Amino acid sequence: MPQLHPDAYEDNVPGKYYIDKTCCDCGLCPQLAPAVFRPSEAETHSVAYRQPATPDEVAQAEDAVAQCPTSSVRNDGDTAASQPSKAGSVSV
């Protein structure tokens, strides 16, 4: 199973996109990319609850990366979760 980035909140799903522990919970990333980001259950930070699955979702996630006021939305996590499996399907 892919590991989370060391700076990521533990409630992010594994994968390239994640929210790190500098998040100020401004709510911008869920507004920009609601298919990828949402508030945490504790409502203290945002999390990546799924990885982008379409080019449009990737563009929205990248917009969130670019616009995050604290640079907490990251795109340098473990990408193993989005690599094709040996059977040719995408692992999630």
C-alpha positions as CSV (number, residue, x, y, z in Angstrom):
1,M,0.0,0.0,0.0
2,P,1.4,3.5,-0.8
3,Q,2.6,5.6,2.0
4,L,1.4,9.1,2.8
5,H,4.0,11.9,2.5
6,P,5.5,12.6,6.0
7,D,4.0,16.1,6.1
8,A,0.5,15.0,5.1
9,Y,-2.4,14.8,7.4
10,E,-3.2,11.1,8.1
11,D,-6.7,11.4,6.8
12,N,-5.7,12.1,3.2
13,V,-6.0,9.2,0.8
14,P,-2.7,8.0,-0.5
15,G,-1.6,9.4,-3.8
16,K,0.0,12.4,-5.5
17,Y,-2.3,15.1,-4.1
18,Y,-2.6,15.7,-0.4
19,I,-3.0,18.5,2.2
20,D,0.0,19.0,4.5
21,K,-0.1,20.0,8.2
22,T,0.3,23.8,7.5
23,C,-3.4,24.0,6.3
24,C,-5.2,26.9,7.9
25,D,-8.7,25.5,7.0
26,C,-9.6,28.4,4.7
27,G,-11.8,26.2,2.6
28,L,-10.4,27.3,-0.8
29,C,-9.3,23.9,-2.1
30,P,-12.7,22.2,-1.6
31,Q,-14.2,25.2,-3.5
32,L,-11.8,24.9,-6.3
33,A,-11.6,21.1,-6.6
34,P,-14.6,19.6,-4.8
35,A,-14.1,16.2,-6.4
36,V,-10.7,15.9,-4.7
37,F,-10.7,17.9,-1.5
38,R,-13.2,18.4,1.3
39,P,-13.1,19.5,5.0
40,S,-11.8,16.9,7.4
41,E,-14.3,15.2,9.7
42,A,-12.9,17.3,12.6
43,E,-13.4,20.4,10.5
44,T,-9.9,21.6,11.4
45,H,-8.2,21.2,8.0
46,S,-9.0,20.1,4.5
47,V,-8.1,16.6,3.1
48,A,-7.7,14.9,-0.2
49,Y,-10.5,12.3,0.0
50,R,-9.9,10.9,-3.5
51,Q,-7.3,11.4,-6.2
52,P,-8.3,13.2,-9.5
53,A,-9.7,10.7,-12.1
54,T,-10.2,13.0,-15.1
55,P,-8.2,15.7,-16.8
56,D,-10.7,18.3,-15.5
57,E,-10.2,17.1,-12.0
58,V,-6.4,17.2,-12.4
59,A,-6.7,20.8,-13.6
60,Q,-8.9,21.7,-10.7
61,A,-6.5,20.1,-8.2
62,E,-3.6,21.9,-9.8
63,D,-5.5,25.2,-9.5
64,A,-5.9,24.4,-5.8
65,V,-2.2,23.8,-5.5
66,A,-1.4,27.1,-7.2
67,Q,-3.9,29.2,-5.2
68,C,-3.5,27.8,-1.7
69,P,-2.5,30.7,0.5
70,T,-0.4,28.5,2.8
71,S,1.0,26.2,0.1
72,S,-0.6,23.3,2.0
73,V,-2.1,21.7,-1.1
74,R,0.6,19.5,-2.5
75,N,1.2,17.4,-5.6
76,D,4.4,15.6,-4.8
77,G,3.0,12.6,-2.9
78,D,3.4,8.9,-3.6
79,T,2.1,8.3,-7.1
80,A,2.1,4.5,-6.8
81,A,-1.6,4.6,-6.2
82,S,-2.3,6.0,-9.6
83,Q,0.1,3.7,-11.6
84,P,-1.3,1.0,-13.8
85,S,-1.4,-2.5,-12.2
86,K,0.1,-5.5,-13.9
87,A,-3.4,-6.4,-15.2
88,G,-3.6,-3.0,-16.9
89,S,-6.2,-1.4,-14.6
90,V,-5.5,1.5,-12.3
91,S,-4.8,0.8,-8.7
92,V,-6.8,2.9,-6.2
